[in-house]
Amino acid sequence: MNIRKGDNVIVITGRDKGKKGKVVKAFPKLSRVLVEGVNKVKKHQRPRKSGEKGQVMEVAMPIQVSNVKLSQ
């Protein structure tokens, strides 16, 4: 895997095609990378304490390393 943490990459396929971002974390055994601002999903969180409301959070998920390339 040539892409490491801190590299600037461009997404070449998928719904986020054309987006640029920095690699936050790399998962070499899974062949995935976590890119900031790319592949955001909405995650519902239950209330932790009584009287507190639940919330919907946007979380970035890892994408396949084959779907990104290094940018200059």
Summary of the structure (lengths in Angstrom):
residues: 72
radius of gyration: 14.9
end to end distance: 17.7
largest distance: 50.2
contacts: 174
relative contact order: 0.31
helix: 4%
strand: 46%
